[in-house]
Amino acid sequence: MLLLVQTSSAGVIHMTNGDRITGTIKKIWDGDVFIEPAYADEFSVDQVDIAYMEDDRQFDLELDDGTTLVGSLAGSDTDGNQIVVVGGEEQTIPLAQLAELEEPEEAFDWDAHIDLNSTFNSGNTNNSNVTLSADLSLKRNRHRHLVDLLWQDEKQKIEDVTTQVKDRDRYRYNYSYEVNDPWFIGTSASYERDPVKGLDYRYNVVPAGGYDFWDDAGRTLSMSLGAGYQEEEITDEFGFSTSDGGAVAAFVFRFAYDFGDPDVDIYLNNTTTAAFYGRDNAVTQFNAGTRYEITDLLYLNLEFLLDYESEPVEGAKNEDIAVLFGFGLEFEK
């Protein structure tokens, strides 16, 4: 994987004497080309000693006549001129006319959602049901971070007796690094609790590798598979608590699609873990929904949640299902 990282991000300077220098091309300034190889600090070479360059990143370029371009470096033509790819089209430029070159600005994108769904009833039966969920996605070049949380609280009061029906918290973090598009590696960590169904806590850390089928502003489709460590503490229906931990495998599926017009998004996320210790419990956490944009900030949200455990705590059911309707806020850059 480290070799894939180096291959996908390296540029090459071909010297007129036949030598090759591989590394990250930084800039051209005042007749010098600056490069940082993996084995040494950044240094410069004279531009007149270079035959041509190769680097598939997008650069800000300026010619000696003041013309500015944004393109990548794609080797040389048969006459020895530098080939620059601009907007998918090849242009040939004598290397001596390339006055300045700068690294592209770092790509930085983020978006966040906050959803609130609640129900309150008063009368013969008093109950309240509140679900708060939020997610934050941040991308900086090849690095991606995804944080999401879920908080559910449901109480029911009958004849002055209040019963806690649900009290659940879940926090997840996922980091991935694009080693060679569309492949990525990363790790995920999660923590959750639901003492109403006997789960005092469960956390895991899982390194993984995956594949992006889509990854752009309007759509996402990715899968990953990994193995790591999980630990949990459970309390059975008789009040006895036990804790255990061991190996766990995880499969993650993410899908999102923005239709644009109408302003509707659909999404589907699934995380399935299989524990190889204790109860050998397999857990599937699935959510799917749609968002309808009212303003740039506010949207309506309809969501379906499914939690399934193959070996739940004694006295608890296998599945936990919720259908939610409410409002949400969206922030993005």
Buried (B, 14 or more C-beta within 10 A) or exposed (E): EEEEBBEBBBBBBBBEEEEEBBBBBBBBBEEEBBBBBEEEEEBBBEBEEBBBBBBEBBBBBBBEEEEEBEBBBBBBEEEEBBBBBEEEEEBBBEBEEBBBBEBEEEEEEEBBBBBBBEEEEEEEEBBBBBBBBBBBBBBEBBBBBBBBBBBBBBBBBEEEEEEEBBBBBBBBBBBBBBBBEEBBBBBBBBBBBBBBBBBBBBBBBBBBBBEBEEBEEEBBBBBBEBEBBBBBBBBEEEEEEEEEBEEBBBBBBBBBBBEEEEBBBEBBBBBBBBBEBBBEBBBBBBBBBBBEBEEEEEBBBBBBBBBBBEEBBEEBEEEBEBEBEBBBBBEEE
